[in-house]
Amino acid sequence: MMMGDDVENGNLGPYLDRPRTFPNMRSKPYTPLIFRILRGINVRVLVILLFLGFGYVFYIGASTSPIIVFVFSVCIVSFLLSIYLTKWVLSKDEGPPEMAQISEAIRDGAEGFFKTQYGTISKMAVLLALVILSIYLFRNTTPQQESSGLGRATSACITVAAFLLGALCSGVAGYVGMWVSVRANVRVSSAARRSAREALQIAVRAGGFSALVVVGMAVIGIAILYATFYVWLGVDSPGSMKVTDLPLLLVGYGFGASFVALFAQLGGGIYTKAADVGADLVGKVEQGIPEDDPRNPAVIADLVGDNVGDCAARGADLFESIAAEIISAMILGGTMAQHCKIEDPSGFILFPLVVHSFDLVVSSIGILSIRGTRDSNVKVPLEDPMTILQKGYSVTIILAVLTFFGSTRWLLYTEQAPSAWLNFSLCGLVGIITAYVFVWITKYYTDYKHEPVRTLALSSSTGHGTNIIAGVSLGLESTAIPVLVISVSIISAFWLGHTSGLVDETGSPTGGLFGTAVATMGMLSTAAYILTMDMFGPIADNAGGIVEMSQQPESVREITDVLDAVGNTTKATTKGFAIGSAALASFLLFSAYMDEVSSFAREPFKQVDIAIPEVFIGGLLGSMLIFLFSAWACAAVGRTAQEVVKEVRRQFIERPGIMDYKEKPDYGRCVAIVASASLREMIKPGALAIVSPIVVGFLFRVLGHYTGHPLLGAKVVAALLMFATVSGILMALFLNTAGGAWDNAKKFIETGALGGKGSESHKAAITGDTVGDPFKDTAGPSLHVLIKMLATITLVMAPVFL
């Protein structure tokens, strides 16, 4: 990472000679190559290229289905709205010069790390693409591929192209999330000097821009890929592939998105939490200075981490969640339509794309419903920010229910079962209710307005140990209700689908799994608004840091503190929402994996018997994988944080004038430490996640070959996937909720409760917060990405296990 000479060498001069001056972390801002190329093109040429691109998109859409044209139109309108939101946010002032200088330092540090991190990820993606190409060139073909004339080389190229496109789009989604956050933070800080409501509106609209782009890219990327394959392969023409088999070609896209999201989450999570832990342990506990104090050498690294860990990584994460859910639902919809001999199966296949198109519409209305008012009283906010966000979410939920019922009637009505659409509408309602309940449960366990967090804060008054015990017990308890909710939703949706009236050739009901898929779509039908609330958190956190570092009046910091506390809750609720959707999506992908194995093996593969010793061992290995992955992720944060702690202590010792504002801290050194360490530390847990299922499946395939059990490898991998999913959901719930509760218990004490800042209770709460940091922002979020990546990698690599 390139650093300014003054930062790298620490030659900043006496603090008092350069008051409130913050140097850039890089010599020049970073812009990804694709954006630099676009900016270098003549405007007229660019307009012509865009016109041709839109023409091609709508041509293949019209050649495929009117539904695809509708999806393209909605996505393009949502992109135009996101441009409006961007211009609106960027039109706001950046405040006094010292605020702008701090923001530029954060921006340069974040963009520099993004370049290095995604450069590393892209190299690994290309290497993995070559491995996939080699496997597909030598794998067996399915009967469907043979009948359609789709050879090995074509299948290999399609899968690799889809993988690379998914990886590219996931990376762009991450960049978009970071791009807006590093520009909105200072504008929220400036607005907080005038009005809490205005600051809230800016943060929400900035998050809304990122959310609309991420969801829109996931939808339009899959739609373009589907339409391109449909036209190129001549789907449904004589002697070609059937449309019901087409969604299987999209699996590579989901795998590419999962691959990038996992490493983005790992690298960003290690970065942000190592810097945060180092800054808190030395700054708050040892030196007794406030959070985000400019005297803390790790403060810039901490603020940079909010953007690369919470914004860039979360953008890639939700992109991957939506892509995996859409593709798995399209596969199951096509399979069910084929079994039921539905005359026009396109509605069942394209239904997920329409649901998320309406998601863009209803979430946009929810985002725009949050309006700002200028208020001269900046001492206290006029209204609880969480209440305002919940009102917007309620608007989005109501509209999502209406559009979901309309979508099911439009696309899922069939003469074979006239009332099936109503059953599937109710499946979607189950998913929407599940999402709302998950948000409420997580809020209950992580918001300091409720009893669990206040009880945790109270435990801090008796010491550090009791705080840790209370936090761990709270996290363990918080897994119970979500698991019950997931269980009820899966059973309810499966039963509603099963009784929809759709039957196969033998008269057996076949709608159960698709009903679960529809419930998953319902749960994610407000994903754009959920991501908006998630992005709100780190933007508000950064705004508070800028206010503290630029030494603004206490009344301004009070506003950003409230927004920051609400942001902690919204981040926690989003993680709970992501875990719930991951559980349902993994269930769908597992079913798709079994269908894929059945196609390759050319024999039924309907169940997995865990009473077989080898299969049971596969399950144990899956559970072990979750614990080992979590341990390595947390250990990576710990090792990197130790380096930061040593560096911050060294600077306080060697530069005693820092505490008196006579010397400037060397911010760049801490940025360099966490950047290099996080890139190094993310490799091992990421490689474990990718290699484990492939190695286990291949080894047991060989064992099955010699023992006369040809499907043993596939069965063991299925058990690994099942047990890893169950263990991963519980572990992620525990880690995310415990970490969020510890953080807000600290925030509650900082409001003045139990002695307030600097008290012994506060120090104990800081210890709990530092323990929870790698839980909630590194291991926990990475786990639900890991669960879905395991499902997609087993689906893509199924031929290896046979």
C-alpha positions in Angstrom: 0.0 0.0 0.0 1.4 3.4 -1.0 1.7 5.9 1.9 2.5 9.5 2.1 6.0 10.1 3.3 4.9 12.2 6.2 2.6 9.4 7.5 5.0 6.5 6.8 7.9 8.2 8.5 5.9 9.9 11.2 7.5 13.3 10.4 4.4 15.3 11.1 5.8 18.1 13.2 4.4 19.2 16.6 0.7 18.7 17.0 0.0 22.3 18.1 1.8 23.7 15.0 -0.5 21.7 12.8 -3.9 21.7 14.6 -6.6 19.4 13.2 -4.6 18.4 10.2 -4.8 14.9 8.9 -2.5 13.6 6.1 -3.6 11.4 3.3 -2.9 7.7 3.6 -2.1 7.4 -0.1 -0.4 9.7 -2.6 -3.5 9.5 -4.9 -7.0 8.0 -4.7 -7.6 4.5 -6.1 -10.3 3.8 -8.7 -10.8 0.2 -10.1 -9.5 -0.4 -13.6 -13.0 -0.8 -15.1 -14.1 2.6 -13.8 -10.9 4.2 -15.0 -11.5 2.8 -18.5 -15.1 4.1 -18.5 -14.0 7.6 -17.4 -11.4 7.7 -20.1 -13.9 7.1 -22.9 -15.4 10.1 -24.8 -18.9 11.0 -23.5 -20.5 10.6 -26.9 -18.8 7.2 -27.5 -19.9 6.1 -24.0 -23.5 7.1 -24.7 -23.5 5.1 -27.9 -21.9 2.1 -26.1 -24.6 2.3 -23.4 -27.3 2.6 -26.0 -26.0 -0.5 -27.8 -25.6 -2.4 -24.5 -29.2 -1.6 -23.5 -30.3 -2.6 -27.0 -28.6 -5.9 -26.7 -30.0 -6.5 -23.2 -33.6 -5.8 -24.2 -33.1 -7.8 -27.5 -32.1 -11.0 -25.7 -34.8 -10.3 -23.0 -37.5 -10.0 -25.7 -36.2 -13.2 -27.3 -36.4 -15.0 -24.0 -39.6 -13.9 -22.2 -41.6 -10.7 -21.5 -40.8 -11.4 -17.8 -37.1 -10.8 -18.5 -37.9 -7.5 -20.1 -39.9 -6.5 -17.0 -36.9 -7.5 -14.8 -34.5 -5.5 -16.9 -36.8 -2.4 -16.9 -37.1 -2.4 -13.1 -33.4 -2.9 -12.5 -32.5 0.0 -14.9 -35.0 2.3 -13.1 -33.5 1.3 -9.8 -30.1 2.2 -11.1 -31.3 5.6 -12.1 -32.8 6.1 -8.7 -29.5 5.1 -7.1 -27.8 7.8 -9.2 -30.3 10.3 -7.9 -29.6 9.2 -4.3 -25.8 9.5 -5.0 -26.1 13.1 -6.3 -28.4 14.0 -3.4 -25.9 12.7 -0.8 -22.9 14.2 -2.5 -24.6 17.6 -2.8 -24.5 17.9 1.0 -21.6 19.9 2.5 -18.5 18.2 4.1 -18.3 20.6 7.0 -15.2 22.4 8.1 -11.8 21.6 6.6 -10.7 19.4 9.5 -13.6 17.1 8.9 -12.8 16.8 5.2 -9.2 16.0 5.9 -10.1 13.2 8.2 -12.6 11.8 5.7 -9.9 11.9 3.0 -7.5 9.9 5.2 -10.2 7.3 5.8 -11.1 7.2 2.1 -7.6 6.7 0.9 -6.8 4.0 3.5 -10.0 2.1 2.6 -9.5 2.4 -1.2 -5.8 1.4 -0.8 -6.7 -1.8 1.1 -9.5 -2.6 -1.3 -7.1 -2.5 -4.2 -4.7 -4.9 -2.5 -7.3 -7.2 -1.0 -9.3 -7.6 -4.2 -6.1 -8.0 -6.3 -5.3 -11.0 -4.1 -8.8 -12.4 -4.3 -8.9 -12.0 -8.1 -5.7 -14.0 -8.5 -7.2 -16.8 -6.4 -10.4 -16.7 -8.4 -8.5 -17.1 -11.7 -6.6 -20.1 -10.2 -9.8 -21.7 -9.0 -11.5 -21.1 -12.4 -8.7 -23.1 -14.0 -9.3 -25.9 -11.6 -13.1 -25.9 -12.4 -12.3 -25.9 -16.1 -10.0 -28.9 -15.7 -12.7 -30.8 -13.7 -15.5 -30.1 -16.2 -13.4 -31.0 -19.2 -13.0 -34.5 -17.9 -16.2 -35.1 -16.0 -19.1 -37.2 -17.0 -22.1 -35.6 -18.7 -25.8 -35.8 -17.6 -28.5 -37.4 -19.7 -30.0 -33.9 -20.1 -26.7 -32.5 -21.5 -26.3 -35.5 -23.8 -29.8 -35.1 -25.2 -29.3 -31.4 -25.8 -25.9 -31.9 -27.5 -24.1 -29.8 -24.8 -20.6 -31.1 -24.8 -18.0 -31.1 -22.0 -16.0 -28.2 -23.5 -19.1 -26.0 -23.8 -20.3 -26.9 -20.3 -16.9 -26.2 -18.9 -16.7 -22.8 -20.6 -20.2 -21.9 -19.4 -19.5 -22.8 -15.8 -16.2 -21.0 -15.7 -17.6 -17.9 -17.4 -20.5 -17.8 -14.9 -18.0 -18.3 -12.0 -15.8 -15.4 -13.1 -18.9 -13.1 -13.8 -20.2 -13.9 -10.4 -16.9 -13.1 -8.8 -16.6 -9.8 -10.8 -20.1 -8.7 -9.8 -19.5 -9.6 -6.2 -16.3 -7.5 -6.2 -18.1 -4.5 -7.8 -20.9 -4.9 -5.2 -18.2 -4.6 -2.5 -16.6 -1.6 -4.1 -19.9 0.2 -4.4 -20.7 -0.4 -0.7 -17.3 1.1 0.3 -17.4 3.9 -2.3 -20.5 5.5 -0.9 -19.6 5.0 2.8 -16.3 6.8 2.6 -18.0 9.8 1.0 -21.2 9.8 3.1 -19.5 9.7 6.5 -18.3 13.2 6.6 -21.6 14.5 5.3 -23.4 12.8 8.1 -20.9 14.4 10.5 -21.6 17.8 9.1 -25.3 17.4 9.1 -25.2 16.3 12.8 -24.1 19.9 13.6 -27.5 21.0 12.5 -30.1 18.2 12.9 -30.2 14.6 14.0 -33.0 13.9 11.5 -30.9 15.3 8.6 -27.9 13.2 9.6 -30.1 10.2 9.8 -31.6 10.8 6.3 -28.2 11.2 4.7 -26.9 8.0 6.2 -30.1 6.1 5.1 -30.0 7.4 1.6 -26.3 6.6 1.3 -27.0 3.1 2.4 -30.0 3.0 0.1 -27.8 3.8 -2.9 -25.5 0.9 -2.1 -28.4 -1.5 -1.5 -30.2 -0.7 -4.7 -27.0 -1.2 -6.7 -26.1 -4.5 -5.0 -29.6 -6.0 -5.3 -30.1 -4.7 -8.8 -26.7 -6.1 -9.9 -27.5 -9.5 -8.5 -30.9 -9.6 -10.3 -29.8 -8.2 -13.6 -26.6 -10.3 -13.7 -28.5 -13.5 -13.4 -31.2 -12.3 -15.8 -28.6 -11.4 -18.5 -26.8 -14.7 -18.0 -30.1 -16.7 -18.2 -31.3 -14.8 -21.3 -27.9 -15.1 -23.0 -27.7 -18.8 -22.5 -31.4 -19.1 -23.6 -30.7 -17.4 -26.9 -27.2 -18.8 -27.5 -28.1 -22.4 -26.8 -31.4 -22.2 -28.6 -33.3 -23.5 -25.6 -36.6 -25.3 -26.2 -35.9 -25.7 -29.9 -35.9 -29.3 -31.3 -32.8 -31.3 -30.1 -31.6 -28.6 -27.7 -31.7 -28.1 -24.0 -35.0 -27.8 -22.1 -35.7 -24.5 -20.3 -36.2 -26.5 -17.1 -32.6 -27.6 -17.2 -31.2 -24.1 -17.9 -30.9 -22.8 -14.3 -28.3 -25.5 -13.6 -25.9 -23.6 -15.8 -26.1 -20.6 -13.5 -24.6 -22.4 -10.5 -21.1 -21.2 -11.3 -22.4 -17.6 -10.9 -23.4 -18.3 -7.3 -20.1 -20.0 -6.5 -18.1 -17.1 -7.8 -20.2 -14.7 -5.7 -19.7 -16.9 -2.6 -16.0 -17.2 -3.2 -15.4 -13.4 -3.3 -17.8 -12.7 -0.4 -16.1 -15.2 1.9 -12.6 -13.7 1.4 -14.0 -10.2 1.5 -15.7 -10.9 4.8 -12.7 -12.6 6.2 -10.1 -10.0 5.2 -12.4 -7.0 6.0 -13.5 -8.5 9.3 -9.9 -9.2 10.4 -8.9 -5.7 9.4 -11.7 -3.8 11.2 -11.7 -5.8 14.4 -7.9 -6.0 14.9 -7.8 -2.2 14.6 -10.8 -1.8 16.8 -9.5 -4.1 19.6 -6.0 -2.5 19.5 -7.4 1.0 19.7 -9.8 0.1 22.5 -7.4 -1.9 24.7 -4.7 0.7 24.8 -6.6 3.9 24.2 -9.6 3.4 26.4 -8.5 1.0 29.0 -4.8 1.8 29.5 -4.7 5.5 28.6 -8.2 6.5 29.5 -8.9 8.5 26.3 -12.3 8.5 24.6 -13.2 6.4 21.6 -12.0 7.8 18.3 -9.8 10.3 20.1 -7.3 11.8 17.6 -4.4 11.0 20.0 -5.0 7.2 19.5 -2.5 6.0 16.8 -5.0 3.2 15.7 -8.0 5.5 15.3 -7.7 6.0 11.5 -7.2 2.2 11.0 -10.3 1.6 13.1 -12.4 4.0 10.9 -11.0 2.6 7.7 -11.9 -0.9 9.0 -15.6 0.1 9.3 -15.7 0.7 5.6 -13.7 -2.3 4.3 -15.2 -4.7 6.9 -18.8 -3.6 7.3 -19.6 -1.9 4.0 -17.5 -3.6 1.3 -17.7 -7.0 2.8 -21.4 -6.7 3.6 -22.2 -5.6 0.0 -20.5 -8.7 -1.4 -22.2 -10.8 1.3 -25.7 -9.8 0.5 -25.0 -9.9 -3.2 -24.0 -13.6 -2.7 -27.1 -14.3 -0.5 -29.5 -13.0 -3.2 -27.6 -14.8 -6.0 -27.6 -18.1 -4.2 -31.2 -17.9 -3.3 -32.4 -16.9 -6.8 -30.4 -19.7 -8.5 -31.5 -22.4 -6.1 -35.1 -21.4 -6.4 -34.9 -21.3 -10.2 -33.4 -24.8 -10.2 -36.2 -26.1 -7.9 -38.9 -24.3 -9.9 -37.6 -25.8 -13.1 -37.4 -29.3 -11.6 -41.0 -29.1 -10.2 -42.4 -27.8 -13.4 -40.8 -30.6 -15.3 -42.1 -33.3 -12.9 -45.6 -31.7 -13.1 -45.6 -31.4 -16.9 -46.5 -27.7 -16.7 -47.0 -26.4 -20.2 -45.2 -23.1 -19.7 -42.6 -23.4 -16.9 -41.1 -20.0 -17.4 -43.2 -18.4 -14.6 -42.0 -20.9 -12.0 -38.3 -20.5 -13.1 -38.3 -16.7 -13.4 -40.5 -16.0 -10.3 -37.4 -15.3 -8.1 -36.2 -12.6 -10.4 -39.6 -10.9 -10.4 -39.8 -11.1 -6.6 -36.5 -9.3 -6.2 -37.4 -6.8 -8.9 -40.4 -5.8 -6.7 -38.0 -5.8 -3.8 -36.2 -2.9 -5.5 -39.5 -1.1 -5.9 -40.8 -1.5 -2.4 -37.5 -0.9 -0.7 -37.0 2.3 -2.7 -40.3 3.6 -1.4 -39.3 2.6 2.1 -36.0 4.5 1.8 -37.6 7.6 0.4 -40.2 7.5 3.1 -37.5 8.6 5.6 -37.4 12.3 5.2 -35.3 14.9 7.0 -36.3 18.1 8.8 -34.1 21.0 9.8 -34.1 21.4 13.5 -32.2 24.1 15.3 -32.1 22.0 18.5 -29.1 19.7 18.1 -28.8 18.7 21.7 -31.2 15.7 21.5 -32.8 14.0 18.5 -36.4 14.7 18.0 -37.3 11.1 17.5 -35.6 7.7 18.2 -33.7 6.9 15.0 -34.6 3.2 15.4 -38.3 4.1 15.5 -37.9 6.0 12.2 -36.1 3.2 10.5 -38.7 0.7 11.7 -41.4 2.9 10.2 -39.7 2.7 6.9 -39.3 -1.1 7.3 -43.0 -1.4 8.1 -43.9 0.5 4.9 -41.6 -1.9 3.0 -43.0 -5.0 4.6 -46.7 -4.0 3.8 -45.8 -3.3 0.2 -43.8 -6.5 -0.1 -46.8 -8.5 1.0 -49.0 -6.9 -1.7 -46.5 -7.3 -4.5 -45.7 -10.9 -3.5 -49.4 -11.9 -3.7 -49.6 -10.1 -7.1 -46.4 -11.9 -8.4 -47.7 -15.3 -7.4 -51.0 -14.8 -9.1 -49.2 -13.5 -12.2 -46.5 -16.2 -12.6 -47.5 -19.2 -10.5 -51.1 -19.7 -11.6 -51.6 -22.9 -13.6 -54.7 -24.7 -14.8 -53.4 -28.0 -13.3 -53.8 -26.6 -9.8 -55.8 -23.3 -9.9 -55.4 -22.6 -6.2 -51.6 -23.4 -6.0 -50.7 -19.7 -6.4 -52.6 -18.9 -3.2 -50.6 -21.6 -1.3 -47.4 -20.2 -2.6 -48.5 -16.7 -1.7 -48.9 -18.0 1.9 -45.4 -19.5 1.7 -44.1 -16.1 0.8 -46.0 -14.6 3.7 -44.4 -17.2 6.0 -41.0 -16.0 4.8 -41.8 -12.3 5.2 -43.1 -12.9 8.8 -39.9 -15.0 9.5 -37.8 -12.0 8.4 -39.7 -9.6 10.6 -39.5 -11.9 13.6 -35.8 -12.4 13.1 -35.2 -8.7 13.0 -37.3 -8.3 16.2 -35.5 -11.2 18.0 -32.1 -9.8 17.2 -33.1 -6.3 18.2 -34.4 -7.6 21.5 -31.1 -9.3 22.3 -28.8 -6.5 21.1 -30.6 -3.2 21.8 -29.9 -1.6 25.2 -33.5 -0.6 25.5 -34.3 -4.2 26.3 -33.6 -6.3 29.3 -30.9 -8.7 28.0 -28.4 -6.0 27.2 -29.1 -4.0 30.4 -28.6 -7.2 32.4 -25.3 -7.7 30.6 -24.3 -4.1 31.4 -25.2 -4.6 35.0 -22.9 -7.6 35.2 -20.0 -5.3 34.3 -20.4 -3.6 37.7 -19.0 -6.8 39.4 -15.9 -7.1 37.1 -14.6 -8.3 33.8 -15.1 -12.0 34.4 -18.8 -11.7 35.2 -19.3 -9.5 32.0 -17.8 -12.3 29.9 -19.9 -15.0 31.6 -23.1 -13.0 31.1 -22.2 -12.3 27.5 -21.5 -15.9 26.6 -24.7 -17.1 28.3 -26.8 -14.4 26.5 -25.3 -15.5 23.1 -26.0 -19.2 23.9 -29.6 -18.4 24.9 -30.2 -16.3 21.8 -29.9 -19.3 19.6 -33.1 -21.0 20.9 -35.9 -18.8 19.5 -34.4 -18.3 16.0 -34.0 -22.0 15.6 -37.7 -22.5 16.6 -38.7 -19.8 14.1 -36.6 -21.4 11.3 -38.1 -24.8 12.1 -41.7 -23.6 12.0 -41.1 -21.6 8.8 -39.6 -24.6 7.0 -42.3 -27.0 8.1 -45.1 -24.5 7.3 -43.8 -23.6 3.9 -43.1 -27.2 3.0 -46.7 -28.2 4.0 -48.3 -25.3 2.1 -46.3 -26.3 -1.0 -47.1 -29.9 -0.5 -50.8 -29.3 -0.4 -50.8 -26.9 -3.3 -52.4 -29.5 -5.6 -49.3 -29.9 -7.9 -48.6 -33.5 -8.5 -46.2 -35.5 -10.7 -47.0 -38.3 -13.2 -47.5 -40.8 -10.4 -49.9 -38.5 -8.5 -47.5 -37.7 -5.7 -47.4 -34.1 -4.4 -44.3 -32.3 -5.5 -44.7 -28.7 -4.4 -43.1 -29.0 -0.9 -39.5 -28.0 -1.7 -40.6 -25.2 -4.0 -42.9 -23.9 -1.2 -39.7 -23.7 1.0 -38.0 -21.9 -1.9 -40.9 -19.4 -2.1 -40.6 -18.8 1.7 -36.9 -18.0 1.2 -37.8 -15.5 -1.5 -40.4 -14.0 0.9 -37.7 -13.6 3.6 -35.4 -11.8 1.1 -38.2 -9.8 -0.5 -37.1 -6.7 1.5 -33.4 -7.4 1.2 -32.6 -4.0 -0.2 -34.1 -2.2 2.8 -32.4 -4.6 5.2 -29.0 -3.8 3.5 -29.8 -0.1 3.7 -30.2 -0.4 7.5 -27.0 -2.4 7.6 -25.0 0.2 5.7 -26.4 2.9 7.9 -24.4 1.4 10.9 -20.8 1.8 9.7 -21.6 5.2 8.1 -22.9 6.4 11.4 -19.9 4.9 13.2 -17.5 6.7 10.9 -19.4 9.9 11.3 -19.0 9.7 15.1 -15.3 9.1 14.7 -14.9 12.2 12.4 -16.8 14.3 14.9 -14.6 13.1 17.8 -11.3 13.5 15.9 -12.2 17.0 14.6 -13.1 18.0 18.2 -16.6 19.2 17.5 -18.9 20.3 20.4 -20.3 17.6 22.7 -23.8 18.2 21.5 -22.8 17.0 18.0 -21.1 13.9 19.4 -24.3 13.1 21.4 -26.2 12.9 18.1 -23.7 10.7 16.4 -23.5 8.5 19.5 -27.2 7.9 19.3 -26.9 7.1 15.6 -23.9 4.9 16.3 -25.8 2.9 18.9 -28.8 2.4 16.6 -26.3 1.4 13.9 -24.9 -1.3 16.1 -28.4 -2.7 16.5 -29.2 -2.5 12.7 -26.0 -4.3 11.9 -26.8 -7.0 14.4 -30.4 -7.4 13.0 -29.1 -7.6 9.5 -26.7 -10.4 10.5 -29.6 -12.3 12.2 -31.6 -11.8 9.0 -28.7 -13.1 6.9 -28.3 -16.2 9.1 -32.0 -17.0 8.8 -31.9 -16.6 5.0 -28.7 -18.6 4.8 -30.4 -21.5 6.7 -33.3 -21.6 4.2 -31.1 -21.0 1.1 -28.7 -23.8 2.2 -31.7 -26.2 2.6 -32.6 -25.4 -1.0 -29.1 -25.8 -2.3 -28.8 -29.1 -0.5 -31.9 -30.3 -2.3 -30.4 -29.1 -5.6 -27.2 -31.0 -4.8 -29.1 -34.2 -4.4 -30.8 -33.7 -7.7 -27.5 -33.0 -9.4 -25.9 -36.1 -8.0 -28.9 -38.1 -9.1 -28.5 -36.7 -12.6 -24.8 -37.6 -12.9 -25.2 -41.0 -11.2 -28.3 -41.8 -13.2 -30.0 -43.4 -10.2 -32.2 -42.0 -7.4 -30.5 -40.1 -4.6 -33.3 -39.1 -2.2 -31.9 -39.7 1.3 -28.7 -39.9 3.3 -28.4 -42.6 6.0 -26.3 -41.2 8.9 -26.3 -44.7 10.5 -23.6 -45.7 7.9 -20.3 -45.1 9.7 -18.6 -43.3 6.8 -21.6 -41.0 6.4 -21.7 -40.2 10.2 -18.0 -39.4 10.0 -18.7 -36.9 7.2 -21.2 -35.2 9.5 -18.6 -35.0 12.3 -16.2 -33.5 9.8 -18.8 -30.9 8.8 -19.3 -29.8 12.4 -15.6 -29.8 13.1 -15.1 -27.6 10.0 -17.4 -24.9 11.5 -15.5 -24.8 14.8 -12.1 -24.9 13.3 -13.0 -22.1 10.8 -14.3 -20.0 13.6 -11.2 -20.6 15.7 -8.9 -19.6 12.9 -10.9 -16.5 12.1 -10.9 -15.3 15.8 -7.2 -16.2 16.2 -6.4 -14.2 13.1 -8.0 -11.1 14.7 -6.2 -11.8 18.0 -2.7 -12.1 16.4 -3.2 -9.0 14.3 -4.6 -7.1 17.3 -1.5 -8.0 19.3 0.6 -6.3 16.7 -1.6 -3.2 16.8 -1.5 -3.1 20.7 2.3 -3.3 20.6 2.6 -0.5 18.0 0.2 1.8 19.9 2.0 1.2 23.2 5.3 1.9 21.5 4.1 5.2 20.1 2.7 6.4 23.5 6.1 5.5 25.1 8.4 7.0 22.4 6.2 10.0 21.7 5.0 11.2 25.2 3.9 14.4 23.6 0.9 12.6 22.0 -1.2 12.8 25.2 -0.6 16.5 25.4 -1.3 17.2 21.7 2.3 18.2 21.2 3.1 15.3 18.9 1.1 13.7 16.1 0.5 9.9 16.2 1.8 7.9 13.3 -1.6 6.7 11.9 -0.1 5.2 8.8 1.9 2.6 10.7 -1.2 1.1 12.2 -2.9 1.1 8.9 0.0 -0.7 7.3 0.1 -3.3 10.1 -3.6 -4.3 9.9 -3.6 -4.2 6.1 -0.7 -6.6 5.6 -1.7 -8.8 8.4 -5.4 -9.2 7.4 -4.4 -10.1 3.8 -2.0 -12.7 5.2 -4.4 -14.1 7.8 -7.5 -14.5 5.6 -5.8 -17.2 3.4 -5.8 -20.1 5.9 -9.5 -20.2 7.0 -10.6 -19.4 3.4 -8.5 -22.2 2.0 -9.9 -24.6 4.6 -13.5 -23.8 3.5 -12.8 -24.4 -0.2 -10.5 -27.5 0.1 -12.3 -29.4 2.8 -15.5 -30.6 1.0 -13.5 -31.4 -2.2 -10.8 -33.5 -0.3 -13.4 -35.3 1.9 -15.6 -36.1 -1.1 -12.7 -37.4 -3.2 -11.2 -39.5 -0.5 -14.5 -41.2 0.3 -15.2 -41.6 -3.4 -12.0 -43.6 -3.7 -12.9 -45.6 -0.6 -16.4 -46.3 -2.0 -14.9 -47.5 -5.3 -12.8 -50.2 -3.5 -15.6 -51.2 -1.1 -18.4 -51.4 -3.7 -20.3 -48.3 -2.7 -20.2 -45.9 -5.8 -22.2 -43.1 -4.2 -20.3 -43.1 -0.9 -18.4 -39.9 -1.7 -21.6 -38.0 -2.5 -23.3 -39.3 0.6 -20.4 -38.3 2.9 -20.3 -34.8 1.4 -24.1 -34.5 1.8 -23.7 -35.4 5.5 -20.8 -32.9 5.8 -23.1 -30.2 4.3 -26.0 -31.0 6.5 -24.1 -31.0 9.8 -22.0 -28.0 8.8 -25.2 -26.1 8.0 -26.8 -26.9 11.4 -23.6 -26.2 13.4 -22.9 -23.1 11.4 -26.3 -21.6 11.9 -26.1 -22.1 15.7 -22.5 -20.9 15.9 -23.2 -17.8 13.8 -26.3 -16.9 15.9 -24.2 -17.2 19.1 -21.3 -15.2 17.8 -23.3 -12.4 16.2 -25.7 -11.9 19.1 -23.2 -12.1 21.9 -20.9 -9.7 20.1 -23.7 -7.2 19.4 -24.9 -7.4 23.0 -21.4 -6.8 24.4 -21.0 -3.7 22.1 -24.3 -2.1 23.1 -23.8 -2.9 26.8 -20.7 -0.7 26.5 -22.7 1.9 24.7 -25.4 1.8 27.4 -22.8 2.5 30.1 -21.4 5.3 28.0 -24.8 7.1 28.1 -24.1 7.6 31.8 -25.5 4.5 33.4 -23.5 2.5 36.0 -20.9 5.2 36.4 -20.5 6.2 32.8 -17.3 6.6 30.8 -14.1 5.8 32.7 -15.7 3.9 35.5 -14.8 0.3 36.4 -18.0 -0.9 34.9 -17.1 0.8 31.7 -13.6 -0.8 31.6 -15.2 -4.3 32.2 -17.7 -3.5 29.4 -14.8 -2.6 27.1 -13.2 -6.0 27.8 -16.5 -7.7 26.8 -16.7 -5.5 23.7 -13.2 -6.5 22.6 -14.0 -10.2 23.1 -17.1 -9.8 21.1 -15.5 -7.8 18.2 -14.1 -10.9 16.3 -17.3 -12.7 17.1 -19.7 -10.3 15.5 -17.7 -8.8 12.7 -15.3 -11.6 11.6 -16.2 -15.2 12.5 -20.0 -14.7 12.7 -20.6 -13.0 9.4 -18.0 -15.2 7.7 -19.9 -18.3 8.9 -23.2 -17.7 7.1 -21.2 -17.0 3.9 -19.3 -20.2 4.5 -22.5 -22.2 4.8 -23.8 -21.1 1.5 -20.4 -21.4 -0.2 -20.2 -25.0 1.0 -23.5 -25.6 -0.6 -22.6 -24.0 -3.9 -19.1 -25.6 -4.1 -20.6 -29.1 -3.5 -23.1 -28.4 -6.3 -20.4 -27.3 -8.7 -18.0 -30.0 -7.8 -20.5 -32.9 -7.6 -18.7 -34.8 -10.4 -15.6 -35.1 -8.2 -17.6 -37.2 -5.7 -18.9 -39.8 -8.2 
